[in-house]
Every structure is written in structure tokens, then in C-alpha cells.
Amino acid sequence: MKIRLAFLLLIYASISVEAAEVDTLIVESKSMHKSVYNLVILPDKSLTTNETFPVVYLLHGAFGKFSNWYLEVPELENYADQYDIIIVCPDGGYTSWYFDSPIDTTMQYETYIAKELIHAVDKKYSTVPNEKGRAITGLSMGGHGAFYLAFKHPDIWGAAGSMSGGLDFRPFPEKWDIAKRLGNYADNKEVWEENTVINMVNLLEGKKLKLIFDCGVDDFFYEVNNNMHEELLAKNIAHDYTERPGIHNWDYWINSVKYQLLFFNEYFVSVTKN
């Protein structure tokens, strides 16, 4: 799998595998004035039918890149076939946190994903082009990004998840380049408060966004995930939340993504029936 992906990244072209097909989608971002690479896993069924398929957007963590999920979890090909879904792994920059930085014009990833990437995916692939056919999740920084994007754009995504997500980054003012995206916390507290996803729960009131998130009990983000759970309970917002043994590593996320894709599949099936 790793050798095949290395070849993929060298030639930037689609390749066929035993079942699902893996493609690299290059999007010219007008908002950031650069080319952005995205890995797309297509179910085998999409190659032989004219049907449309729901899409799960899968975000990487800090200091990662668009190939991380596929390199670490090649089983994503099987999941794409099992659930007949398209999986899109965007490049979110090493430390973008998936919002539009007010101080760094090269880090406008909310605009990129919510507008430019969504348009490019729906244009090229046979997708269900509305919130009933879209879900988004991610790990760590990507967990924050998935909730952030879905909370702000429930008209784009109908379901969202987070795995070990940095759902409140205020306790970590010196970590993961957050200050490079928002300015230092002491001088830019209001901007930090506006962009940390735990403070955006009010956006969900009256919305039908389906939520799932989880965290390992020995993860350094455990407390902020538990706080998010309590905040959602206080606001009477339905969600699935799981705590289980684990730390902040791929062993945990390889297991976690299986449950989240099942959750998203059940969402797609339920809205299709209604």
C-alpha cells in the first residue's frame, strides 16, 4: 500500500487497485493562491454505475498532510466499498486548524474546504451534492476542524465527527502554531474565543447536524472533549460521545474511524429513506 501511494504522489494521477480506486485531486485555491492536493478514495461501484455517492471528508492532524490517513489506514479502501462512499482526504496545511487565519493569507482553509474543495469534488465525481450526502470528521487538529466547519456550515455537512479532537485550544496557547494563525493569546483573546469550537455550540441550536466524537481517557485532549460533551448536554444538543482506553496515536484512530464511518453510513441511509 505504501509503495503504491508513493508512486501515486510522484505522478499525481489516479491509479486502480484491487477494489476501490485512489485518486489525487489537485485544486487551484483562489483564496490562498496555491495548488492544494487532496486524496480521494472511490468505491468500486462508482466505476461501473451512474449512481451518486455520499462523501466523507477526513481531516488530518497538526504537522500532517493529505496522505496520512491512507498511509496509516489502507483499510479505508475496504470501507469505501463496504459503505459505497467516497472518502476525501484534504491537505489542511501543517497547522492551519482549518479556519481562515486573520493574519496569514496562506492559511484560509475554511474558505478552501467549504467552498473551493466542495465545488471541485462535486464537479469531478458522482456525489450526492447536498448535506444529506456529506459528512466530515478528523483527528486531533482535524477533529477541531471537522466540528468547526460543520458547526459553521450545516447547510454543507449533515453529520460531523471528531477523534481525539482539540475542541478547545485555549488551554494550549504555546502549542501547534495556533498563535501563528490567531496571534498570541494574551493580545488576541477575543479572536481565540471566537475560533475555538467549544464556544460555537450555540450555532447548533435549531439545527439537525448529527454529531459523533470520542477520545481516549489517557489523551491530553481528554478533558476538553469531556467539556464539549458537558456543553452539548447543557444545551440539550443530541450527540454520540464515547470515552475508551487510548492515547493520542494511530492505534486509537485506526479503531475510532471504524465506528465513525458506521455512524455516517447509518446517517446516509436514514436520510435516503426519509
VENWO-V519899 format. One record per helix or strand of 3 or more residues. SS is the DSSP state (hx for helix, st for strand). FROM is the first residue (numbers start at 1). TO is the last residue. If there is no record, write none. Layout:
BEGIN
SS&FROM&TO / SS&FROM&TO
END
This chain:
BEGIN
hx&2&11 / st&21&29 / st&34&42 / hx&44&47 / st&53&59 / hx&68&72 / hx&76&83 / st&85&90 / hx&109&124 / hx&131&133 / st&134&139 / hx&141&152 / st&159&163 / hx&170&172 / hx&178&182 / hx&189&195 / hx&197&204 / st&210&216 / hx&222&234 / st&240&244 / hx&250&273
END
